[in-house]
């Protein structure tokens, strides 16, 4: 079947709202990049955090109304390479909350995951990095009315 062409029309003509293929792919890639960037953000509403550090350790205590996403945080001990005993407690009314303690090379030392309506406690040994910081990753999915505490003993 032969195709007919209407005079004055071309197959390569752009119409309002129609993007050439290259620009469509670029917009799709930008959308994927923005989604990945936002997925690695932690949004916490109603956050209240207290940090108490001393020469032999300390603690971080955070409570919140709602949390979604993930982020890495640090606790500055000021003692590079020191091995510390770390205790983590998490609790949420609903949703999921995980606190992952990280070794200096990025490996996970241990994970404390919440159970709705119950407090969960885990402990382990974590080594501070070359800057004297202990790193931990928070991951929340629909977490509501929650809290976590990180206790460190040197």
C-alpha positions as CSV (number, residue, x, y, z in Angstrom):
1,X,0.0,0.0,0.0
2,X,1.5,3.3,-1.0
3,X,1.4,6.2,1.5
4,X,0.1,9.5,0.4
5,X,1.6,12.7,1.6
6,X,-0.5,15.8,2.1
7,X,1.1,18.9,0.5
8,X,2.7,21.1,3.1
9,X,3.1,18.3,5.7
10,X,6.2,16.5,6.6
11,X,6.7,13.5,8.8
12,X,9.5,15.2,10.7
13,X,7.4,18.2,11.6
14,X,7.1,19.1,15.4
15,X,3.8,19.6,16.9
16,X,3.1,21.5,20.1
17,X,3.8,19.1,23.0
18,X,5.8,16.7,20.7
19,X,9.5,16.4,21.4
20,X,12.0,15.0,19.0
21,X,13.3,11.6,20.1
22,X,16.6,12.8,21.6
23,X,14.9,15.3,23.8
24,X,12.4,12.8,25.0
25,X,15.2,10.4,26.1
26,X,17.0,13.3,27.8
27,X,13.9,14.2,29.8
28,X,13.4,10.6,30.8
29,X,17.1,10.4,32.0
30,X,16.7,13.6,34.0
31,X,13.5,12.2,35.6
32,X,15.3,9.0,36.6
33,X,18.2,10.9,38.0
34,X,15.9,13.2,40.1
35,X,14.0,10.1,41.4
36,X,17.2,8.5,42.5
37,X,18.5,11.7,44.1
38,X,15.2,12.1,46.0
39,X,15.2,8.4,47.0
40,X,18.5,9.0,48.9
41,X,17.1,11.8,50.9
42,X,15.6,11.5,54.4
43,X,12.7,13.7,55.2
44,X,11.8,13.9,58.9
45,X,8.9,15.9,60.3
46,X,8.8,16.9,64.0
47,X,12.4,15.9,64.6
48,X,13.9,16.5,68.1
49,X,17.5,15.4,68.6
50,X,19.8,15.6,71.6
51,X,23.5,14.7,71.5
52,X,25.5,14.1,74.6
53,X,29.2,13.3,74.1
54,X,31.9,12.8,76.7
55,X,35.5,11.4,76.8
56,X,34.3,7.9,77.3
57,X,31.4,7.9,74.8
58,X,28.0,9.4,74.6
59,X,24.6,9.1,72.9
60,X,22.3,10.5,70.3
61,X,18.6,10.5,70.9
62,X,16.1,11.4,68.2
63,X,12.3,11.4,68.2
64,X,10.0,12.3,65.2
65,X,6.4,12.5,64.0
66,X,7.0,11.1,60.5
67,X,10.0,9.9,58.4
68,X,10.5,8.8,54.8
69,X,13.7,8.0,52.8
70,X,17.3,7.3,53.8
71,X,20.4,9.3,54.7
72,X,23.8,8.7,56.3
73,X,24.7,10.5,59.5
74,X,27.8,10.7,61.7
75,X,28.7,10.9,65.3
76,X,32.0,12.7,65.9
77,X,34.0,10.9,68.7
78,X,37.3,12.7,67.9
79,X,39.3,9.4,68.3
80,X,40.4,8.0,65.0
81,X,40.3,4.2,64.6
82,X,38.9,3.5,68.1
83,X,36.7,0.4,68.5
84,X,33.5,1.3,70.3
85,X,30.7,-0.7,71.8
86,X,27.5,0.6,70.2
87,X,23.9,0.0,71.4
88,X,21.0,1.0,69.1
89,X,17.4,1.2,70.1
90,X,14.5,1.9,67.7
91,X,10.8,2.1,68.0
92,X,7.9,3.3,65.7
93,X,4.1,3.2,66.1
94,X,3.7,2.3,62.4
95,X,5.9,1.9,59.3
96,X,9.5,0.8,59.1
97,X,12.7,2.3,60.6
98,X,16.2,0.8,60.3
99,X,19.5,2.1,61.7
100,X,22.6,0.5,60.1
101,X,25.9,1.0,61.8
102,X,28.8,1.2,59.3
103,X,32.5,0.3,59.5
104,X,35.0,2.7,58.1
105,X,35.2,0.8,54.8
106,X,31.4,1.1,54.4
107,X,30.6,-2.5,55.4
108,X,27.5,-2.9,57.6
109,X,28.5,-3.8,61.2
110,X,24.9,-4.5,62.3
111,X,21.3,-3.4,61.6
112,X,18.5,-2.6,64.0
113,X,15.1,-2.8,62.4
114,X,11.9,-1.6,64.0
115,X,8.7,-3.6,64.7
116,X,5.6,-1.5,65.0
117,X,4.6,-0.9,68.6
118,X,7.7,-2.5,70.1
119,X,11.2,-1.3,71.0
120,X,14.0,-3.2,69.4
121,X,17.6,-3.2,70.7
122,X,20.8,-4.4,69.1
123,X,24.5,-3.9,69.9
124,X,27.9,-4.6,68.4
125,X,31.5,-3.3,68.0
126,X,32.0,-0.5,65.4
127,X,35.3,1.1,64.5
128,X,35.6,4.9,64.1
129,X,37.0,6.2,60.8
130,X,40.3,8.1,60.3
131,X,38.5,11.3,61.2
132,X,37.2,9.8,64.5
133,X,33.6,9.5,63.4
134,X,31.1,6.6,63.6
135,X,28.8,6.5,60.6
136,X,25.2,5.2,60.6
137,X,22.5,5.0,57.9
138,X,18.8,5.7,58.7
139,X,16.2,4.2,56.4
140,X,12.5,5.0,56.9
141,X,9.4,3.9,55.0
142,X,6.2,5.4,56.2
143,X,7.6,5.6,59.8
144,X,5.2,7.4,62.2
145,X,5.7,8.4,65.9
146,X,9.1,6.9,66.2
147,X,12.4,7.3,68.0
148,X,16.0,5.9,67.9
149,X,18.9,6.1,70.2
150,X,22.6,5.4,69.6
151,X,24.7,4.8,72.7
152,X,28.5,4.6,72.3
153,X,31.0,3.3,74.9
154,X,34.8,3.7,74.3
